[in-house]
């Protein structure tokens, strides 16, 4: 039966996805008895009851299309994986998401995170929301692994001056703000129908003149390096330069932090 195949695939996907890659905060016990996500974690992320998820995995409950889509989103499946999961459940592929920001970790992005082991690195979507980070990124907790929603959006944190251990000089802060506004403006042109992006821009505009001035005057964007200082755990600070690589397909940003040859 399709439900049996669906349940088996769902169990396998849940076992393969780490809490960090699904955007789920770390929680005790530190050493998990089974790999992947706990059933309760996936259920909470997808907005279904744990019992409902259990029945689906056992092939005793047929999921609705919206539940399949919610599970795919919670597991952060690729477009191909999402389509396959829908097929196993007996449904047509998901409708095209024209005009919406891609928020799926592509295989290329995952490979880069897996191979960038010596420096902190994360993957963001086109709105500067962090989707996943490598172990070094999580060790520095920028933003915290427990963050969610807007707290995982770099632009929001920079413009709202969210509490952080990161320090930037006024010049570096101006440079990163200008760069992020430029990225958001370009994203707004590419994804005009994305409700989360529209809401983010509206809320940033409501913060005041700092964002609005940059948004309305593209020529005002200063060129400059984004350099930041973070605590080194020994009472001092470590200097990092930030570089951003764009990945296509997927329209993702790989943000890499490397130590400069000489400190500022």
GIPEDA-V955955 format. One record per pair of residues at least 24 apart in sequence whose C-alpha atoms are under 10 Angstrom apart, sorted by the first residue. I is the first residue (numbers start at 0). J is the second residue. If there is no record, write none. Layout:
((I/J) (I/J))
This chain:
((0/58) (0/87) (0/88) (0/89) (1/58) (1/61) (1/86) (1/87) (1/88) (1/89) (1/90) (2/55) (2/56) (2/57) (2/58) (2/59) (2/60) (2/61) (2/62) (2/87) (2/88) (2/89) (3/55) (3/56) (3/57) (3/58) (3/59) (3/60) (3/61) (3/87) (3/88) (4/56) (4/57) (4/58) (4/84) (4/86) (4/87) (4/88) (5/55) (5/56) (5/57) (5/58) (5/61) (5/62) (5/67) (5/83) (5/84) (5/85) (5/86) (5/87) (5/88) (5/89) (6/52) (6/53) (6/54) (6/55) (6/56) (6/57) (6/58) (6/59) (6/60) (6/61) (6/62) (6/84) (6/87) (6/88) (7/55) (7/56) (7/57) (7/58) (7/87) (8/56) (8/83) (8/84) (8/87) (9/52) (9/55) (9/56) (9/57) (9/67) (9/70) (9/71) (9/74) (9/84) (9/87) (10/35) (10/36) (10/38) (10/52) (10/53) (10/55) (10/56) (10/57) (11/35) (11/56) (12/36) (12/71) (12/74) (12/76) (12/80) (12/84) (13/37) (13/38) (13/40) (13/41) (13/70) (13/73) (13/74) (14/38) (15/74) (16/41) (16/74) (16/75) (16/76) (17/74) (18/74) (19/130) (19/131) (19/132) (19/133) (19/134) (19/137) (19/144) (19/145) (20/74) (20/75) (20/104) (20/109) (20/130) (20/131) (20/132) (20/133) (21/72) (21/73) (21/74) (21/75) (21/76) (21/104) (21/130) (21/131) (22/73) (22/74) (22/75) (22/129) (22/130) (22/131) (22/132) (22/144) (22/145) (22/146) (22/147) (22/148) (22/151) (23/73) (23/144) (23/145) (23/146) (23/147) (24/143) (24/144) (24/145) (24/146) (24/147) (25/144) (25/145) (26/145) (36/74) (40/73) (41/69) (41/70) (41/73) (41/74) (42/69) (42/70) (42/73) (43/73) (44/69) (44/70) (44/72) (44/73) (44/74) (45/69) (45/70) (45/71) (45/72) (45/73) (45/74) (46/70) (46/73) (55/88) (61/88) (61/89) (62/88) (62/89) (62/90) (63/88) (63/89) (63/90) (64/88) (64/89) (64/90) (64/91) (64/92) (64/93) (65/93) (67/93) (68/93) (71/103) (72/102) (72/103) (74/103) (75/102) (75/103) (75/104) (75/105) (75/130) (76/102) (76/103) (76/104) (76/105) (77/101) (77/102) (77/103) (77/104) (77/105) (77/106) (77/249) (78/103) (78/104) (78/105) (78/249) (96/190) (96/192) (96/193) (97/189) (97/190) (97/191) (97/192) (97/193) (98/186) (98/187) (98/188) (98/189) (98/190) (98/191) (98/192) (98/193) (98/194) (99/186) (99/187) (99/189) (99/190) (99/191) (99/192) (99/193) (99/194) (99/195) (99/196) (100/124) (100/125) (100/126) (100/186) (100/187) (100/189) (100/190) (100/191) (100/192) (100/193) (100/194) (100/195) (100/196) (100/249) (100/250) (100/251) (101/125) (101/126) (101/190) (101/193) (101/248) (101/249) (101/250) (101/251) (102/126) (102/128) (102/129) (102/130) (102/249) (102/250) (102/251) (103/130) (103/249) (103/250) (103/251) (104/130) (104/131) (104/249) (104/250) (104/251) (105/246) (105/247) (105/248) (105/249) (105/250) (105/251) (106/249) (107/246) (107/247) (107/248) (107/249) (107/251) (108/245) (108/246) (108/247) (108/248) (108/249) (108/251) (108/252) (108/253) (109/133) (109/253) (111/253) (112/136) (112/253) (112/254) (112/255) (115/255) (117/256) (117/257) (118/239) (118/255) (118/256) (118/257) (118/258) (119/239) (119/241) (119/254) (119/255) (119/256) (119/257) (120/241) (120/242) (120/243) (120/253) (120/254) (120/255) (120/256) (120/257) (121/243) (121/252) (121/253) (121/254) (121/255) (121/256) (122/243) (122/244) (122/245) (122/246) (122/251) (122/252) (122/253) (122/254) (122/255) (123/151) (123/152) (123/153) (123/243) (123/245) (123/250) (123/251) (123/252) (123/253) (123/254) (124/152) (124/186) (124/245) (124/246) (124/249) (124/250) (124/251) (124/252) (124/253) (125/179) (125/182) (125/183) (125/185) (125/186) (125/187) (125/189) (125/190) (125/196) (125/245) (125/249) (125/250) (125/251) (125/252) (126/152) (126/153) (126/154) (126/155) (126/179) (126/180) (126/182) (126/183) (126/184) (126/185) (126/186) (126/187) (126/195) (126/196) (126/199) (126/200) (126/251) (126/252) (127/151) (127/152) (127/153) (127/154) (127/155) (127/179) (127/180) (127/182) (127/183) (127/186) (127/251) (127/252) (127/254) (128/152) (128/153) (128/154) (128/155) (128/251) (128/252) (129/153) (129/251) (129/252) (129/253) (129/254) (130/251) (130/252) (131/253) (132/253) (132/254) (135/256) (136/255) (136/256) (139/164) (139/165) (139/229) (139/230) (139/231) (139/232) (140/164) (141/165) (141/229) (149/199) (152/199) (153/179) (154/178) (154/179) (154/180) (154/182) (154/183) (154/199) (154/200) (154/203) (155/179) (155/199) (155/200) (155/202) (155/203) (158/203) (158/206) (158/207) (158/209) (158/210) (159/203) (159/206) (163/229) (164/228) (164/229) (164/230) (164/236) (165/227) (165/228) (165/229) (165/230) (165/236) (165/237) (165/238) (166/226) (166/227) (166/228) (166/229) (166/230) (166/236) (166/238) (167/225) (167/226) (167/227) (167/228) (167/229) (167/238) (168/225) (168/226) (168/227) (168/228) (168/263) (170/221) (170/223) (170/224) (170/225) (170/226) (171/222) (171/223) (171/224) (171/225) (171/226) (171/227) (172/223) (172/224) (172/225) (172/226) (172/227) (173/209) (173/220) (173/221) (173/222) (173/223) (173/224) (173/225) (174/220) (174/221) (174/222) (174/223) (174/224) (174/225) (174/226) (175/220) (175/221) (175/222) (175/223) (175/224) (175/225) (175/226) (175/241) (176/209) (176/210) (176/213) (176/220) (176/221) (176/225) (177/209) (177/210) (177/212) (177/213) (177/214) (177/217) (177/219) (177/220) (177/221) (177/222) (177/223) (178/213) (178/220) (178/221) (178/222) (178/223) (178/224) (178/225) (179/210) (179/213) (179/214) (179/220) (180/210) (180/211) (180/213) (180/214) (180/215) (180/217) (180/220) (181/213) (181/214) (181/216) (181/217) (181/220) (183/214) (184/213) (184/214) (184/215) (184/217) (186/250) (225/256) (226/256) (226/257) (226/258) (226/259) (226/262) (226/263) (227/256) (227/258) (227/263) (228/258) (228/262) (228/263) (237/262) (238/262) (238/263) (239/263))
